Amino acid sequence: MARPESEIYEQSQQLSWPEKEELHRTLVAELDGPADPDVEKAWLEESQRRYRELEEGKVEAVPGEVVFERLRARLRQ
């Protein structure tokens, strides 16, 4: 018979921080399911496409500081 969630939670409170991190990683990985076998290929293609757009002048790079300042401004609204 499975143990009640409350009992498992109580026991988890006795774990060290690194043990809690490992438990968290394990549970999240289990919930996420298997990795998509095509994800690496898709990200490679996407990064190559974005690089070509930069090189061809189709898009303009925005410095990280500007991106984060814009984000902070939007979050303040």
C-alpha positions in Angstrom: 0.0 0.0 0.0 1.3 3.5 -0.9 2.2 5.8 1.9 0.1 9.0 2.4 1.5 12.1 0.8 1.7 13.8 4.1 4.0 11.1 5.4 6.3 11.4 2.4 6.3 15.2 2.8 7.3 14.9 6.5 10.1 12.6 5.6 11.3 14.9 2.8 11.7 17.6 5.4 14.5 15.6 7.0 16.6 15.6 3.8 19.6 17.8 3.4 19.5 20.5 0.8 21.5 18.5 -1.8 19.2 15.5 -1.2 16.1 17.7 -1.7 17.6 19.0 -5.0 18.3 15.5 -6.2 14.7 14.4 -5.3 13.3 17.4 -7.1 15.3 16.7 -10.2 14.3 13.1 -10.2 10.6 13.9 -9.8 10.6 16.6 -12.5 12.4 14.3 -14.9 9.8 11.6 -14.3 6.9 14.0 -14.8 8.5 15.5 -18.0 8.7 12.1 -19.6 11.2 11.0 -22.2 13.1 13.7 -24.2 12.0 14.3 -27.7 14.6 12.6 -29.9 14.4 15.4 -32.5 14.9 18.3 -30.1 18.6 18.6 -30.6 18.2 18.7 -34.4 15.4 21.3 -34.1 17.5 23.6 -31.8 20.5 23.3 -34.1 18.4 24.3 -37.1 16.8 27.2 -35.2 20.2 28.5 -34.0 21.6 28.3 -37.6 18.6 30.1 -39.0 18.9 32.9 -36.4 22.6 33.2 -37.1 22.0 33.5 -40.9 19.4 36.2 -40.3 22.0 38.2 -38.2 24.7 37.7 -40.9 22.3 38.7 -43.7 21.2 41.8 -41.9 17.5 40.6 -41.7 17.5 41.2 -38.0 19.4 43.5 -35.7 21.1 42.2 -32.5 20.0 43.9 -29.3 22.5 44.1 -26.5 21.6 42.1 -23.4 21.6 45.2 -21.1 18.9 46.7 -23.4 16.8 43.6 -23.4 16.9 43.3 -19.6 16.1 47.0 -19.1 13.1 46.7 -21.5 12.0 43.6 -19.5 12.3 45.4 -16.2 10.3 48.4 -17.5 7.5 46.0 -18.7 7.4 44.3 -15.4 7.1 47.6 -13.5 3.9 48.5 -15.5 
